[in-house]
Amino acid sequence: MFLLDASVWIAAKVRTDRYTDTARSLVVDAACPVAALDLTLYEVANGLGVRQGRRHEAVELCRLVVERCGDSLLAADPKLIDSALRLAADHGLTAYDAAYVAAARRHEWTLVSTDIADLVSKGLAVAPDAADYP
């Protein structure tokens, strides 16, 4: 299972992103098992809807996240927050990024992100083009 952070969902929609093609494959291919955090919906809304002014596309993408992930759309809970705060302190992350790492570790999933500086370079996630699935 791949836990896709918001950056991957947005990259699948933004054609100028260097990971657009591989992100789109992960997002669209029904054979690829994916999960997301409920936090992802807010990050997509902010990144695509607010920052890029693409409100309708943000809403459509949030619908896709919900449909595509189904029961694998995870809600935060106190244990996840506790783990995230520890990871944030240990790795110099935001609580948001650390929540993805904590969830991936809890479920033994692979975290996929386009956040090279904060997640991929620290070995906490893989880039979309490194996510290997059949």
N, C-alpha and C positions, 0 to 999 in steps of 0.2 A: 504494500500500500504506500502511495506517495501522499504526503501531506503538502499541499501546495499553499504557499503563502500568497498574500494579496499581489505581490509583485509579479508572480507567474500568471495569475488570472488577468492582470492588467496588460502584461506583455503580450498575451494571446490576442488582445484586442487592438493594441497600438502598433500599427504597421512599421513604425520607425524604430522599434526596439530591436536590439541585436539578437534577442532570443525569441522573437515573434514566431518563427516557424516551429521551433522545438516546443515552445510553451503551448502553442495552438494544438500540436499533436497530443500533448499530455491532457489538455482540457477537453478536446473533442473526441478522442479515441475511446469508445466505450469499453474496449478491452483493457484499458489502463485503469487500474483501481486508484481512485483519488479520494482524499479527505480534505476538510478545511475546518477552521475554527469559526465560531460565530463572529469573532473579531474581524474576520476576513471581509464580511459584508460591509462593515463600517470603513475599513481601510480602502476597499474598492470604491465605495461611495465618495470618500474623501479624495483619493488619488485621481480617479477618473471624473467623478461628478463635480467636485468642488475645484480642485486644482486645475483640471483641464477644461472645465466648463462643458462636459459631455454628460449631462444629467441623464438623458434618456438611455444612453449606452451604459451608464453605470447601473441603472435600474435593471436593464436587460441582463447585464453581466451578473448581477446579484441573483437574479432568477435562475440563471444557468448554474451558479455555484450551488444553490439550494437543490435544484433538480439533479444535478450531476452527482452530488455527494450523498444525498438522501440521509440515511441513518449515520453516515460518516461525517456529518456536520456537527462538530463537537462544541458544547457549551463550556465555559469556564466554571471551575469549582474551586473551593478554598485550597485543596491540595495542589491543583495545577498552579494557582497563584503563588503558593508558597515555593513550589519548585521553580517557577519562573523568576521569582525575586532572588533566589539563590543563584540561579544561572546568570541573571542580569549583573549581579555583583561580581561573580567570578569571571565573567567574560566582557564586562563593559558594554552590555547591551541595554536597549530599552526594554521595558516590561513587555511591550508588544512582541518584539522579536524573540525574547526569552520565552514567551508563552508558546510560540510555535515549536521551539526547541524542546521545551518541557513536554508538550503533547506528543511530539514525535518519539521522544525517548520513552514515555509512558507506554505507548502502544507498539513500540519497536517498528516504527514506520520510518521511511526515508523522507526527510524534509527537503523540499525543492524550493529554491529561491533565486532571484536574480540579484540579491543583495550580496555582491561579491565582497565588499569591504567588511561588513559586520558579521556575515554568516558563513559564506562559502570559504573565504580565506582562512577562517578559524577552524575549519573542519566540522562545522555545526550543521551544514547543509550542502547540497550539491546543486550546481547550476542545471537549468533545464536540459542542456545538451549532454549532461553527464548522467541523467536519469535513465537508467537502462531497464527497459521492460520488453517482454516478448511481443 
